[in-house]
Amino acid sequence: MASAFCTLVAGALVLLCFYLYTKFTYWKRHGIPTAKGYYPFVGHMLPVLMARKHAFDVITQASIDNKDRSMVGFYKGFKPVLIVRETELIKSVLQSNFSSFHENGLKIEPEVDPLLAKNPFFTYGEAWIAGRKRLTYAFSNTRLKILFASITNVLKKFDNFLERRLRSNNRYEVELKYLFSKFTAEVVANAGIGVEGFCFEEKEHAVSFDKIGDSIFKPPFIQGVLSQLIILFPGVNKLCKFPFVQKDIDQFFRKIVTENLEIRRKETTPRNDFLQLMLDLEKSGEALDIEATAAYVFSFFMDGYETSSATLNLTGHLLAANPAVQEKLRNEVKSTIEKHGGELTYEALKEMTYMDQVLKESQRYYSVVGFLSKVCTEEFELQGSDGLSYRAKPGSEIYIPVYALHRDPKYWSNADVFDPERFSDERKQTIEKMAFIPFGEGPRMCVGMRMAWVQMKACLAGLLRSYKLELSPKTKLPLKFSATALVATPIGGCWVYISKL
């Protein structure tokens, strides 16, 4: 009996070893170099699962370690994932062969996150086409100018908030993500739904939009670890049904959209916000139910709040660390506003070209989204310039290492230097296509990019026009990023002193 049991156990171990060998020699058998540092069962994800490193740190390091190769094999648990490093391969995945890679790797369970699941990032086919069409309509140049009226109102609240902080002290020490989250949250409340966001109140408000954003994007540690796990292994959520958005927040957005639509339908004067633009679509004969409208408003909130505040956070840090760049940008802001009669107008904002350079260089230097994940939907062969090739089949996952790409010396001279001049008219022509993709590229490029750009430029213009930023010793240098945050979030925060000019 004991002998039979031992034989059974030995046989099971042999089968397990064979299974593991088969799984973790996949890239070797396909002639693709494999990133170092993988383990049985977890692949390269051990530091991520132990909450020691963010996934983008691990993917970035794998890319850097294989800098002379066009592609490198990676293991996400048992699943083989291909990291593509060359710009031509990236172009093939995101643009020229989009039909073979149109699916994003991050998945949402519709019954668990019904509003989030209707975000165009997570939809496909007709639902994706319809959603993208509506949001593209909302963010056209003409309509952005309408939304800008709401942004200017938020700038007044922002300025009043800072003025109150400086009444009793010459300098206001503040963590930039905290400050800029208030701004972007108030923008999505005012420009999105036409309601107060309560982000700049003296006393914390029960339903302030920045606190709502924090509850989604700054979850408790364990919840953050679970979120990372589900992002990396979306199949897990078919069993555990873990929501990214709490039910009370889901219900809050449904209620506020329903109530405001009822009010709008009785009004004769249109408002200057995103919800009004959705209502205009309905009036033009396009069917738009409450569920869909709430989903698009929630998409406006999700897309406008976190990535914009995270980008502003890191840009503010870089400006504080580079006072000459800050002063040059301030001079552009002040001279352009003066040219437009002393008012920060939509047209004035468009003329601030050095502002564009600073923001782009910030996005290159610190990529808020560290990597993109795509899934093959139709068999296609990827061929690198170094002779490496891989025939991707439906279900194959592809990683595009954005952070590593933006710091790759192959594409950027002095890649570790913050230099906005690399995006000047004279030098930007030398930037290789697909070497700079902060908003993605191709048909699935971020549809809210133009809105994000307008609110970020407006925020920096309003701030630098009247205030100076200086580094605070509270900032932990060099910056290291949280292992559990959804986007690049420096550990300990980016702290500055703000003073009146």
N, C-alpha and C positions, 0 to 999 in steps of 0.2 A: 504493500500500500504506500509506504513512505517512498519507495523507489519510484513508483509510478508518479507520485506527486512531484518528486524532484525532477523527473524527466519532463513533466508538463511545464514546470516552472522554467527549466532550461530551454525548452522549446519556445516558450513565450518570450524569453529574453533574447533568443536568437532572432525571432521574428521582429521584435522591437528594434534591435540593433540594425537589422536589414532595412526596416522601415525608415529609421532615422538616417541611415547611410544614403538611402535613395532620395530622401527629402533634401538633405543638406549637401548633396553633390550635384544638385540640379544645374547650377551655373557652370560647374566644371565640365559636366557632360555636354553643355551647350557652347563651350569654348569662350565663355565670358569670365573675365577676372572677378573674383569675389572680394568684397570689402572684408577687412580683418575684424576680428573681435565678435564672432557669433558663437552661440551656445545651443546645445540641443533643446528642443521644445520652444525656446523663446527667440531664437535667431539673434539678430542684432539689437533686440529691444529690451535687453536686461536693464540697462541704466534708466530707460524710460519707465518700465514697470516698477522699478524701485524708487521712482520719483527723484532720481539724482540728476537727470538731464532731460531737456525737452527733446521731442522727436526730431525737430529741425536741427538741433545741435549734432545729433548722431548722424543724420543724413548729410549735413554739411561736412562733417569730419570724413565720412566715407568718400565724399566727392573730392575733398582736398587731398586725401591720401592717394587718390587715383587720378591726379591732375593731368597726366599724360595720356589718358585713355578717353575714348569717346563715350564709353558706357561702362557701368560696373554693376555686378550682381549684389543683391541685398536680400536679407531674409527678415520678413515681418512675421515672427513666430515661424510656423511651418511654410508660410506663403512666400514664394520667390517674387521679388519686386525688382524691376530694372530701373536704375538711375541713369538718365541720359544727360550728358554733360555738354555736348557740342550744340552750338546755336542752330545748325542745319537740322539736327535731330529734333530739337525743341520746336523749331518751325514746323516740322513734319507732323508732330503730335498735336500742336495747338492750332495750326492754321491750314497748311496745304493738304493734309490728310485728316482733317477734322472728323469726317464721317466715320473713320475707323477708331477714333479716340474721343468721341463726343461726351462720354460719360465721366462724371467726377467720382473720385474714389470715396469721398465722404458721403455717407447715406443717412437718411432720416426715416424713422418709422412713422408713417402718416397717422396711425391711430394713437401714437404716443405724443407727437408734436404736430398737430394738424395745421396750425398757422405757419410754422417754420417750414413744413413740408411743401408749402406752395410758393416759397421763395424760388425765383428762377434758377438759383444755384443748384437746387435739388430736383428740379422738374425736367422732363424730357418730352420730345414729340410736340404735339399740339399745345399742351399746357405750357411748355417752355416758350414756344413761339408767341402765344397770346400774352404771357406775362412779360416777356422781354419787350414786346411791342408797346404795351401800356407804359412800362417804366421808361422806355426810350422816348415816348411822347412826353412824359412828365419832365424829362431832363433835357429837352431841346433848348436851344439858346434862348428862344423867346420866353419859354416858361421858367427857365432858370432866373431870368431877369425879374419875373414876377415873384419867385421865391426869395430873391435877394432882399426884397422889402422886409420880410420877416427876419432875415439874418441881421439887417442893420438895427432892428429893434433889440435883438439879443445883444449886439455889441454895446448898446447903451446900458443894459443891465450888467454886462461884464465889466464895463468901465466903472459904474457906480459901486460894484462889489469891491473892486480894487481900491477905489478912492476911500471907501469906508475902512479898509484894512490899513491904509496909510495915514489916517488922521492922527493917530497917537504915536506913530513911529515912522522914521524915514525909510525904513526897509521892511518889506513883508517877506518872510521866509515861507516858502510853500513848495509842496510836492507837485510837480507839473501835471502828472496824470490826473490827480485830484482836481486841479484847476481846469484843465482842458476838457475833462469829462463833464464838468458843469456846463461848459460852453456848448459842446456838441449835443448834450442831452437837451438843453434848452432849445437849440436849433431844431432838433427833430420834433419836439413838442410844438413849438410855434410854427415852423415852416411845414411840418408834417400834418398836424391835426388842427392847428389853429387854437391850441389851448395853452394855458400856463404850465410850464414845466417845474416851477417852484425850486429851481436849482440854486438861485442866488439869494434865498431868504436868510435872514439873520438866525432864525431858529429852524432846525431841520423839520421839513414837512413830511407828513406821513406818506404821500404819494409823489415825492420828487422824482423826476425822471432819471436823474443820475443815480439814485439809489436803486431804481428798477434795473438800470443797466448793470450796476455792480452785482446785483443778485444773480444776473445771468453770466456775466463775464468774470466775476471775482468770487467763485463759489468757495465754500470751506474746503480745507485741504483734501479730505477724503472724497468729497464730491468732485473736486478738480481732477483727482487721480482717475476716478471712474469715467469722467468725461473724456480724458485722454485715451483711456482704454477703449471706449466705444468709438471714438474717432478713428483709432488705428485698426480696430477689429469690429466693424459695424455689425457683423453677423451676430455678435454677442447680444446685441440689443433686441434681437428677435425673441430671445428668451427672457432677459431681465427687464425689458420694457422701462428703461431709465430715461426720463424726459430731460432734454436740455433746457426747456423752458417750463417753469413751475406752472401748475394749473391756475393758480390765482392770477399770474401775469397774463396768461392766455385769456382768461375771462375778463380781465381789466381792459385789454385792448379791444375785445369784442364789444364790451359795453360802451366804451368811450366812442368807438366808431359808430355804433348803432344810434346812440343818443345824438351825436353831432350830425349825422346824416339826416335825421328827422328834423333837426333845427334848420339845416341848410335848405332842405326842400321847401320850407316855408318862407325863406328869406328871398328878397329880390335883388339884393346887392351881393355880388360874388366876393369871395375872400381870396387872399394871396397865399394859399398853401396847397400842399400836395393833395389833401383830401378833396379840395375844390376841383383840382384837375381830374381826379377820378370821377367826380360827380359830373363834370363836363363831358366826359366820355359816355357816361350813362345817358345824358341828355341828347347826345348826338346819335343815339340809337344802339349803342353797344351794350349788350347785357352785362351787368356787373352786380352779382348778389352780395349780401352782407358778408358772407364767409370770405369771398374773394377779396372784397374791399378791405376787410380787417387784415387779411393776409398780406396785401400789398402795403398797407400802412405799417404793419409790423416789420415787413422787409425794409421799409424806409428807416425805421428805428434801428434795426439790427445793423444795416449797412452803414448808416450815417453816424452811429454813436461810437462804436469801439475802435474800428481801424483808423478813423480820422483822429480821435483823441490820442491813440497810441502813436500815430505819426507826428502829431503836434508835440507830444511829450518828448520824443527823441529829437525833433527839430529844435525845440526850445533848449534842450540840453546842449546841442551842438552850437547854437548861437551864443549861449552863455560861455561855452568853452572857447569860442572863436570870436572875440570882441570886434576884430577888424571886419569880419563878415557881417556881424550884427550892425555895425555902424554904416556900412555900405548899403545894407538893405534898408535901414531906417531912412537914410538920405533919399533912396528911391521912393519909399512910401510917402515921405513928407513932400517931396517935390511933385510927385504925381497928384497927390490930393490937392496941393496948392493950384496946380494947373487946372483942376476941375472945380474951382471955386471954393476950395476948403472943405469939400464934402467927399466922403468915401463912396463913390458910385460904382455901379457894375462896370461901366466903361473904364473907370480909373483902375479898377482891379485887373482888368484884362491887359492893361498897359504895363503892369509891373512884371517885366520880363526877368529881372534879377531874382524876384520872389520865386518865379518858376524854377530858376536854376537852383536856388537854395533848397526848395522842397524836393526836387528830383534828386539832388545829391544826397539829401538826408535819406530818401527812400532807398537809394543805392547803398549808402554806408550802413544803415540799419534797416534791413528788410523786416517790416512788421509781420508779414506772412513769409515764413522761412522756406516753404516748399509747396509745390502743387502736386496733386495726385490725380492721375487719369487712368481710366480703365479701357482696355481695348474691346471694341464691339464687333470688329470685322478684321479678319486675319490680314496682317500687313508686316512686311519685312523692313526693319530699321537697319540701315547700313552706315557705319561710321567711317570717317576719313582714314582711320588707322587700320582698316581691314576687318574690324569687328562687326559682326552682324547678328541680329536676333529676329526670328520670325515670331512676332507677337500673335497670340491667338485670343479669341474672345474670352474675357475674364482675366487676361494678363494685366497686371497693374504696373504703371509707369510713374516714377517720381521725377519731378523737375526741381533741382536743388537751387531755388531762387537766391537764398542768402549766399551760397558758395559762388553762384554765377555772378552776382553783383560785386564780389570781391576777387574774382579770378584775374590774376595779372596777365593772362592771355588776352583778355578783352579790355583791361583797364590799367593804364600806367599809374604807378604810385597808388595802387588800389586801397591801401590802408590810410591814405591821406584824405581828409575832408576838403574837397576842392570844388566849389560850385561852378568855377570857370570851365570845367570840363563839359558843361551843358550850355556854354555860350554859343552864339550863332556860328562863330568861327570853328569851334572844336566839336560841336555835336554831330557834324556831318561824318566824323570819323568813328562814331559809336556804331558798333556792329548791330545789325537788326537782331532782335531776340536776346541780346546781352543785357537788356534792361526791361524787365517785365513786372513792375510792382503791382499792376492791376491785372496781370495775366495778359493774354493776347488771343486773337482770333475771335470766332463767333461767341465764345463764352467769356470774353473779356468783361470785367466788372461793369455792369450797366450803370451803376451809380457813381462812376469815376468823376464825371464832370461836376456833379453836385458836391462830392467830397472835396474836389479841388477848389471850388468857389468858397465853401465854408472855411477851409483851412487857410486860404489866402486872406480872407476877410478877418479871421481871428488874429493872424500874425500882424496884419496891417494895423488893426485897431490897437493891438498891444504895443507894438514898436513905435507907433506914432507918439505915444505919451510916456512910455516906460522903458526902463533899462533892465536887462537880465544879467545877473552875475552868479557864478557857481557858488553853491553852498558846500561846506566840508561834509555835510551829511550824505552827499552822494558817494556811493561806494565805487571807486574806480580801480581797474577798468570795469565797465558795465558787464554784469553777468545776468542771464535771463532766467526767469522762473520756469521750473520744469512742469508746472501744472496749468499755467495760463494758456488761453486759447490763441493769443497773439503775443508777439515779443513784448515782454514786460520786465524791465530791469528789477532785480532783487534789491530791495531797500528804497527804490524809487529814484527819480531824478529831481534833486532839490536845488532851488535857486533862491536868490534874493531879488525881489522886484522893488525898484525905486522909481520915483517920479522924476522925469527929466527936468 
